[in-house]
Amino acid sequence: LQHIMNNGGIFLVALPKGDIGEDVSIALGRLIVAKINALAYYRQSIPKQERPFTFLMLDEVQNFVGPSISNLLSEARQYHMRCVMANQQLSQLSKPMRECVLGNSKLKFVGRNALATHSYFANEFQLPIEFFQGLDAGDFVFSDMTGAAGSPKRIQFTDSYLKDRGED
């Protein structure tokens, strides 16, 4: 795994709850995330300018992270570890986890969602709630908190994937 991280490899893991059970899926996912986090810390021996970037992408993030997510998000960055996390609704994350994830996230995409999630982001982005209403499949409100892209924008992805699924 360390070799994969340091040499631009790809490590994919599918943990289908229906095949291996929910408890096993969650336990294995958390173990893998913890191991990747620990391996990121080993990079301190590599000079900063030589550290390759590694991206950890988690779908249904609420299943695979626990309280240690704060260390991953706040410290692994210095070892060139970046995280892409996705879930359906903010309510799926506990309040401390939600605060940690959102507080350490610089790029945010918000799609069609529950009113509570839209209300939260309307407040955070300082936008009227109407800005989020009427989002279709492939429509997102994007915010770049690094300061590079200015104020939040509404964007649309129009690729064939959405059309093939009948979601256009």
C-alpha positions in Angstrom: 0.0 0.0 0.0 2.9 2.4 0.8 4.4 1.6 -2.6 1.0 2.4 -4.3 0.7 5.7 -2.5 4.3 6.8 -3.3 4.3 5.8 -6.9 1.0 7.0 -8.3 -0.8 3.7 -8.1 -4.5 3.1 -7.7 -5.9 1.0 -4.9 -9.6 0.3 -5.2 -11.7 -1.4 -2.6 -15.4 -2.3 -2.9 -17.1 -3.1 0.4 -20.7 -4.0 -0.6 -22.8 -4.4 2.5 -25.1 -6.8 0.7 -22.2 -9.3 0.1 -20.1 -9.1 3.2 -22.5 -7.6 5.7 -22.9 -4.1 7.1 -20.7 -4.6 10.2 -17.8 -6.2 8.2 -18.0 -3.5 5.5 -17.8 -0.7 8.0 -15.0 -2.3 10.0 -12.9 -3.1 7.0 -13.4 0.4 5.6 -12.4 2.1 8.8 -9.3 -0.2 9.1 -8.2 0.7 5.5 -8.8 4.4 6.1 -6.8 4.2 9.4 -3.9 2.4 7.6 -3.8 4.9 4.8 -3.8 7.7 7.3 -0.9 6.0 9.2 1.1 5.5 6.0 0.7 9.2 5.2 2.6 10.0 8.4 5.5 7.9 7.3 6.1 10.5 4.5 7.7 12.8 7.0 11.1 11.2 6.0 10.5 12.3 2.4 11.5 15.9 1.7 8.3 18.0 1.2 9.1 18.9 -2.4 9.5 15.2 -3.3 6.3 13.9 -1.6 3.9 12.7 -4.2 0.2 13.7 -3.8 -2.1 10.9 -2.7 -5.8 11.1 -3.0 -8.2 9.2 -0.7 -11.7 9.1 -2.2 -14.5 7.9 0.1 -18.1 7.4 -1.0 -20.6 7.2 1.8 -18.0 8.7 4.0 -20.2 8.3 7.1 -19.6 4.6 7.0 -15.8 4.7 7.0 -14.7 7.5 9.3 -14.9 8.0 13.0 -13.5 10.5 15.5 -9.9 10.1 14.1 -11.1 11.8 10.9 -10.0 15.1 12.5 -6.4 14.0 12.4 -6.6 12.8 8.9 -8.1 16.0 7.7 -6.0 18.5 9.7 -2.6 16.8 9.6 -2.3 14.5 6.6 -2.4 17.5 4.3 1.2 18.3 5.2 2.2 14.9 3.9 0.5 15.6 0.5 -2.6 13.5 1.3 -5.8 14.9 0.0 -9.3 13.6 0.7 -12.4 13.6 -1.5 -15.5 12.7 0.5 -19.0 12.2 -0.5 -22.3 11.4 1.2 -25.9 12.1 0.5 -27.0 14.3 3.4 -25.4 16.2 6.3 -27.7 14.5 8.7 -25.8 11.2 8.1 -22.8 12.6 9.9 -22.7 13.1 13.7 -22.4 16.8 14.7 -18.7 16.6 15.7 -17.9 14.7 12.5 -19.9 17.2 10.4 -18.1 20.1 11.9 -14.7 18.5 11.4 -15.4 17.5 7.8 -16.9 20.9 6.8 -14.4 22.9 8.7 -11.4 21.2 7.0 -13.0 21.1 3.5 -11.9 23.8 1.1 -13.9 22.7 -2.0 -17.5 22.0 -1.6 -20.1 20.7 -4.1 -23.7 20.6 -3.0 -26.3 18.9 -5.2 -30.0 18.1 -5.1 -30.6 17.5 -1.4 -32.8 17.8 1.7 -34.0 21.2 2.8 -31.9 21.0 6.0 -28.7 20.4 4.0 -29.6 23.3 1.6 -30.4 25.5 4.6 -27.0 24.8 6.1 -25.1 25.6 3.0 -27.1 28.6 2.2 -26.0 30.0 5.5 -22.4 28.9 5.1 -22.1 30.3 1.6 -24.2 33.4 2.5 -26.7 32.8 -0.2 -30.5 32.8 -0.3 -32.0 29.3 0.0 -33.5 29.8 -3.4 -30.0 29.6 -4.9 -30.2 25.8 -4.1 -33.8 25.2 -5.2 -34.5 23.5 -8.5 -31.1 21.7 -8.7 -31.4 18.9 -11.2 -29.2 15.8 -11.6 -25.8 17.1 -12.5 -26.4 20.6 -11.1 -24.3 21.7 -8.2 -23.5 24.7 -6.1 -19.7 24.9 -5.9 -17.7 26.8 -3.4 -14.0 27.2 -3.4 -13.0 28.3 0.1 -9.3 28.7 -0.9 -10.2 32.1 -2.4 -9.2 31.1 -5.9 -12.6 31.0 -7.6 -14.5 33.8 -5.9 -18.1 33.5 -4.6 -20.1 30.2 -4.8 -21.3 29.4 -8.3 -24.0 27.2 -9.8 -22.4 24.7 -12.2 -23.8 21.9 -14.3 -22.2 18.7 -15.5 -23.7 17.6 -18.8 -22.1 14.3 -19.6 -23.4 11.2 -21.2 -23.5 9.3 -17.9 -26.5 11.4 -16.8 -28.2 11.0 -20.1 -27.6 7.2 -20.2 -29.3 6.9 -16.8 -32.3 9.0 -17.9 -31.5 11.8 -15.5 -31.2 14.7 -17.9 
